[in-house]
């Protein structure tokens, strides 16, 4: 009983943190391994978009440019925002703490539509074709029409949904929407009908977002375990005790699973067996941020008031960037640059290879949300309800500001 109360306290403190929310599910190229989710190339066709860029949750968008942001617009929702905004297909989608869902024009910030619900949103949306999937504080997973926010279906769980869902496409069965709930279950729901296909019970709240491949679903929770499940029937493939609450999304490639947890560690596990390969424990503060991985570099925010880069294969430290507040924001890697927020009210732009700051923008309120990208714009929400958009220009010689 005491363990669950501790987790309640922990999650309550995270309500200002965007969970792990802007993902792209991409069609894999013919030469890629069928169960290795690929990073998202801008030349690829976008099918889905959520808070960690792709189904692998690696938080990467590939581009040859060196993006330099310029402030384009600000939209004030006038209510607290506890989740990341998602930019997709020329629009921005985000829900606030009072239950209003917004669709904004990406280039102007003007409202395309708003829809009020009798709930609160802590989940970041998943954009999938003409639908929006988003969880609520009342434990409902909603499927909404992307053109107007009208409800297509709703699925009720026994407690709130804070993490962003993921979607698995199948040519043989229904497309599955995968998500966790505070009722300690992981669910697979028919994405078209909203009907449960299977559920898996864990030992405590599930607050984060899964990484999904054709071979497995990988997700952690407040019971301190990382689970690998069969996508089609929810059967357990393996589970590993990681030593702390897993607050963020896990990231995956063909060999590794990476995560940070609340007991002051970042780690990598073998994707096929769940064996722990390395642990980084030199920072004695929790990791609530989700990792981003590109070119062998893992970047993650820490409550030690720093953003840390590690060698993804070995866990050796590469660089550390000092912020003035906790870095619960999950980094977005755009080309060879990293964008990440901090409780100090700033959105930072860092060089991926060195951690050198080349840009920052002061929003005046904690930036706990993860940045999102679409068609030349970087978008991020501050905790006071303001959503900021930045137009990106190529600046290959940028050295700082």
Residue pairs with C-beta under 8 A, 6 or more apart in sequence:
3 204
4 204
4 205
4 222
7 204
7 205
7 222
7 245
8 205
10 222
10 245
10 247
10 262
11 162
11 182
11 205
11 207
11 222
14 207
14 247
14 288
14 328
15 82
15 122
16 80
16 82
16 328
16 366
16 368
16 383
17 82
17 247
17 288
17 328
17 368
18 51
18 81
18 82
18 83
18 84
18 124
18 329
18 330
18 368
18 369
18 370
18 381
19 51
19 83
19 84
19 122
19 123
19 124
19 162
19 163
19 164
19 207
19 208
19 209
19 247
19 248
20 51
20 52
20 57
20 84
20 124
20 163
20 164
20 208
20 209
20 248
20 249
20 290
20 330
20 370
21 50
21 51
21 52
21 83
21 84
21 86
21 123
21 124
21 125
21 163
21 164
21 209
21 249
21 330
21 370
22 49
22 50
22 51
22 52
22 53
22 84
22 85
22 86
22 87
22 88
22 124
22 332
22 370
22 372
22 373
23 48
23 49
23 50
23 51
23 52
23 53
23 54
23 55
23 57
23 126
23 164
23 166
23 209
24 40
24 46
24 47
24 48
24 49
24 50
24 53
24 54
24 55
24 61
25 47
25 48
25 54
25 55
25 128
25 166
25 167
25 169
26 37
26 38
26 40
26 41
26 44
26 45
26 46
26 47
26 54
26 55
27 44
27 45
27 47
28 34
28 36
28 37
28 38
29 38
32 38
33 254
34 214
35 213
35 214
35 215
35 216
35 254
36 213
36 253
36 254
37 54
37 55
37 56
37 58
37 211
37 212
37 213
37 252
37 253
38 54
38 56
39 53
39 54
39 56
39 58
39 60
39 61
39 62
39 294
40 46
40 53
40 54
40 60
40 61
40 62
41 62
42 61
42 62
42 63
46 88
46 89
47 128
47 129
47 169
48 55
48 126
48 127
48 128
48 129
48 167
49 86
49 87
49 88
49 89
49 126
49 127
49 372
49 374
50 86
50 124
50 125
50 126
50 127
50 164
50 165
50 166
50 209
51 84
51 86
51 124
51 164
51 209
51 249
51 330
51 370
51 372
52 58
52 59
52 164
52 209
52 249
52 251
52 290
52 330
52 370
53 59
53 60
53 61
53 332
53 373
54 60
55 166
55 167
55 168
55 211
55 212
55 213
56 211
56 213
56 251
56 252
56 253
57 209
57 211
57 249
57 250
57 251
57 252
57 290
58 251
58 252
58 253
58 291
58 292
58 293
58 294
59 251
59 290
59 291
59 292
59 293
59 330
59 331
59 332
59 333
59 370
60 292
60 293
60 294
60 333
61 332
61 333
61 334
61 335
61 373
62 335
63 334
63 335
64 335
65 335
65 392
65 394
65 396
66 335
66 336
66 337
66 394
66 395
66 396
66 397
66 398
67 334
67 335
67 337
67 378
67 392
67 393
67 394
67 395
68 349
68 358
68 359
68 392
68 393
68 394
68 395
68 398
69 339
69 349
69 359
69 361
69 378
69 390
69 391
69 392
70 390
70 391
70 392
70 393
71 361
71 388
71 389
71 390
71 391
72 107
72 109
72 377
72 389
72 390
72 391
73 108
73 109
73 388
73 389
74 109
74 386
74 387
74 388
74 389
75 102
75 104
75 109
75 111
75 386
75 387
75 389
76 385
76 386
76 387
77 94
77 96
77 100
77 102
77 385
77 386
77 387
78 385
79 96
79 97
79 98
79 100
79 385
80 96
80 97
80 98
80 383
80 384
80 385
81 94
81 95
81 96
81 97
81 369
81 381
81 382
81 383
81 384
81 385
81 387
82 96
82 97
82 120
82 121
82 122
82 383
83 94
83 95
83 121
83 122
83 123
83 124
83 164
83 369
83 381
84 94
84 124
84 164
84 330
84 369
84 370
84 371
84 372
84 380
84 381
85 92
85 93
85 94
85 124
85 369
85 372
85 379
85 380
85 381
85 387
86 92
86 93
86 94
86 124
86 125
86 126
86 127
86 372
87 93
87 106
87 372
87 373
87 374
87 377
87 379
88 127
88 374
89 127
89 374
90 105
90 106
90 107
90 374
90 375
91 103
91 104
91 105
91 106
91 112
92 102
92 103
92 104
92 105
92 106
92 109
92 372
92 374
92 379
92 387
92 389
93 101
93 102
93 103
93 104
93 125
93 127
93 132
93 146
94 101
94 102
94 104
94 121
94 124
94 125
94 381
94 387
95 101
95 102
95 121
95 123
95 125
95 134
96 102
96 120
96 121
96 385
97 120
97 121
97 122
98 120
99 116
99 117
99 118
99 119
99 120
99 121
99 136
100 114
100 115
100 116
100 117
101 114
101 115
101 116
101 117
101 121
101 125
101 132
101 134
101 144
101 149
102 111
102 113
102 114
102 387
103 111
103 112
103 113
103 114
103 146
103 149
104 110
104 111
104 112
104 387
105 111
105 112
106 374
106 375
106 377
106 379
106 389
107 377
109 387
109 389
113 147
113 148
113 149
114 149
115 144
115 148
115 149
115 150
117 136
117 142
118 138
119 136
119 137
119 138
119 140
120 136
120 137
121 134
121 135
121 136
121 137
122 135
122 137
122 160
122 161
122 162
123 134
123 135
123 136
123 161
123 162
123 163
123 164
123 165
124 134
124 164
124 370
125 132
125 133
125 134
125 164
126 132
126 133
126 134
126 164
126 165
126 166
126 167
126 177
127 146
128 167
128 191
129 146
130 145
130 146
130 147
131 143
131 144
131 145
131 146
131 152
131 191
132 142
132 143
132 144
132 145
132 146
132 149
133 141
133 142
133 143
133 144
133 165
133 167
133 177
133 191
134 141
134 142
134 144
134 164
134 165
135 141
135 142
135 160
135 161
135 162
135 163
135 164
135 165
135 179
135 181
136 142
136 160
136 161
137 160
137 161
138 160
139 156
139 157
139 158
139 159
139 160
139 161
139 181
139 182
139 183
140 154
140 155
140 156
140 157
140 161
141 154
141 155
141 157
141 161
141 165
141 177
141 179
141 187
141 189
141 194
142 151
142 153
142 154
143 151
143 152
143 153
143 154
143 191
143 194
144 150
144 151
144 152
145 151
145 152
152 194
153 193
153 194
154 194
155 187
155 189
155 194
155 195
155 196
157 181
157 183
157 185
157 187
158 181
158 183
158 185
159 181
159 182
159 183
159 184
159 205
160 181
160 182
161 179
161 180
161 181
161 182
162 182
162 207
162 208
163 179
163 180
163 206
163 207
163 208
163 209
163 210
163 249
164 179
164 209
164 249
165 177
165 178
165 179
165 209
166 177
166 178
166 179
166 209
166 210
166 211
166 212
166 217
167 175
167 176
167 177
167 178
167 191
167 212
168 175
168 176
168 178
168 212
168 214
168 217
168 231
169 175
170 176
170 232
173 232
174 190
174 191
174 192
174 193
174 197
175 190
175 191
175 192
176 188
176 189
176 190
176 191
176 197
176 231
176 232
177 187
177 188
177 189
177 190
177 191
178 186
178 187
178 188
178 210
178 212
178 217
178 231
179 186
179 187
179 189
179 209
179 210
180 186
180 187
180 202
180 206
180 207
180 208
180 209
180 210
180 219
180 221
181 187
181 206
182 205
182 206
182 207
184 201
184 202
184 203
184 204
184 205
184 206
184 221
184 223
185 199
185 200
185 201
185 202
185 206
186 199
186 200
186 202
186 206
186 210
186 217
186 219
186 227
186 229
186 234
187 196
187 198
187 199
188 196
188 197
188 198
188 199
188 231
188 234
189 195
189 196
189 197
190 196
190 197
197 234
198 233
198 234
199 234
200 227
200 229
200 234
200 236
202 221
202 223
202 225
202 227
203 221
203 223
203 224
203 225
204 221
204 222
204 223
204 224
205 221
205 222
206 219
206 221
206 222
207 221
207 222
207 247
208 219
208 220
208 221
208 246
208 247
208 248
208 249
208 250
208 290
209 219
209 249
209 290
210 217
210 218
210 219
210 249
210 250
211 217
211 218
211 219
211 249
211 250
211 251
211 252
211 257
212 218
212 231
213 231
213 252
214 231
215 231
216 228
216 229
216 230
216 231
216 237
216 271
217 227
217 228
217 229
217 230
217 231
218 226
218 227
218 228
218 250
218 252
218 257
218 271
219 226
219 227
219 229
219 246
219 250
220 226
220 227
220 242
220 246
220 250
220 259
220 261
221 227
221 245
221 246
222 245
222 246
224 241
224 242
224 243
224 244
224 245
224 246
224 261
225 239
225 240
225 241
225 242
226 239
226 240
226 242
226 246
226 250
226 257
226 259
226 269
226 274
227 236
227 238
227 239
228 236
228 237
228 238
228 239
228 271
228 274
229 235
229 236
229 237
230 236
230 237
238 273
238 274
239 274
240 269
240 274
240 275
240 276
242 259
242 261
242 265
242 267
242 269
242 276
243 261
243 263
243 265
244 261
244 262
244 263
244 264
244 265
244 286
245 261
245 262
245 263
246 259
246 261
246 262
247 260
247 261
247 262
247 286
247 287
247 288
248 259
248 260
248 287
248 288
248 289
248 290
248 291
248 330
249 290
249 330
250 257
250 258
250 259
250 290
251 257
251 258
251 259
251 290
251 291
251 292
251 293
252 258
252 271
253 271
253 293
254 271
255 270
255 271
256 268
256 269
256 270
256 271
256 277
256 312
256 313
257 268
257 269
257 270
257 271
257 274
258 266
258 267
258 268
258 269
258 291
258 293
258 298
258 312
259 266
259 267
259 269
259 291
260 266
260 267
260 287
260 288
260 289
260 290
260 291
260 300
260 302
261 267
261 286
261 287
262 286
262 287
262 288
263 286
264 281
264 283
264 284
264 285
264 286
264 287
265 279
265 280
265 281
265 287
266 279
266 280
266 287
266 291
266 298
266 300
266 308
266 310
266 315
267 276
267 277
267 278
267 279
267 280
267 315
268 276
268 277
268 278
268 312
268 313
268 315
269 275
269 276
269 277
270 277
277 315
278 314
278 315
279 315
280 308
280 310
280 315
280 317
282 317
283 302
283 304
283 306
283 308
284 304
285 302
285 303
285 304
286 302
286 303
287 300
287 301
287 302
287 303
288 301
288 303
288 328
289 300
289 301
289 302
289 327
289 328
289 329
289 330
289 331
289 340
290 300
290 330
290 370
291 298
291 299
291 300
291 330
291 331
292 298
292 299
292 300
292 330
292 331
292 332
292 333
292 338
293 299
293 312
293 333
294 333
294 352
295 336
295 352
296 311
296 312
296 313
297 309
297 310
297 311
297 312
297 318
297 352
297 353
298 309
298 310
298 311
298 312
299 307
299 308
299 309
299 331
299 333
299 338
299 340
299 352
300 307
300 308
300 310
300 330
300 331
301 307
301 308
301 326
301 327
301 328
301 329
301 330
301 331
301 340
301 342
302 308
302 326
302 327
303 326
303 327
303 328
305 322
305 323
305 324
305 325
305 326
305 327
305 342
305 344
306 320
306 321
306 322
306 323
306 327
307 320
307 321
307 323
307 327
307 331
307 338
307 340
307 348
307 350
307 355
308 317
308 319
308 320
308 321
309 317
309 318
309 319
309 320
309 352
309 355
310 316
310 317
310 318
311 317
311 318
318 355
319 354
319 355
320 355
321 348
321 350
321 355
321 357
323 342
323 343
323 344
323 346
323 348
324 342
324 344
324 346
325 342
325 343
325 344
325 345
325 366
326 342
326 343
327 340
327 341
327 342
327 343
328 343
328 368
329 340
329 341
329 342
329 367
329 368
329 369
329 370
329 371
330 340
330 370
331 338
331 339
331 340
331 370
332 338
332 339
332 340
332 370
332 371
332 372
332 373
332 378
333 352
334 373
334 378
334 392
336 351
336 352
336 353
337 349
337 350
337 351
337 352
337 358
338 348
338 349
338 350
338 351
338 352
339 347
339 348
339 349
339 350
339 371
339 378
339 380
340 347
340 348
340 350
340 371
341 347
341 348
341 366
341 367
341 368
341 369
341 370
341 371
341 380
342 348
342 366
342 367
343 366
343 367
343 368
344 366
345 362
345 363
345 364
345 365
345 366
345 367
345 382
346 360
346 361
346 362
346 363
346 367
347 360
347 361
347 363
347 367
347 371
347 380
347 388
348 357
348 359
348 360
349 357
349 358
349 359
349 360
350 356
350 357
350 358
351 358
356 400
357 400
358 398
358 399
358 400
358 401
359 398
359 400
359 401
360 401
361 388
361 390
363 382
363 386
363 388
364 382
364 384
365 382
365 383
365 384
365 386
366 382
366 383
367 380
367 382
367 383
368 383
369 380
369 381
369 382
369 383
370 380
371 378
371 379
371 380
372 378
372 379
372 380
373 379
373 392
376 391
376 392
377 389
377 390
377 391
377 392
378 389
378 390
378 392
379 387
379 388
379 389
379 390
380 387
380 388
381 387
381 388
382 388
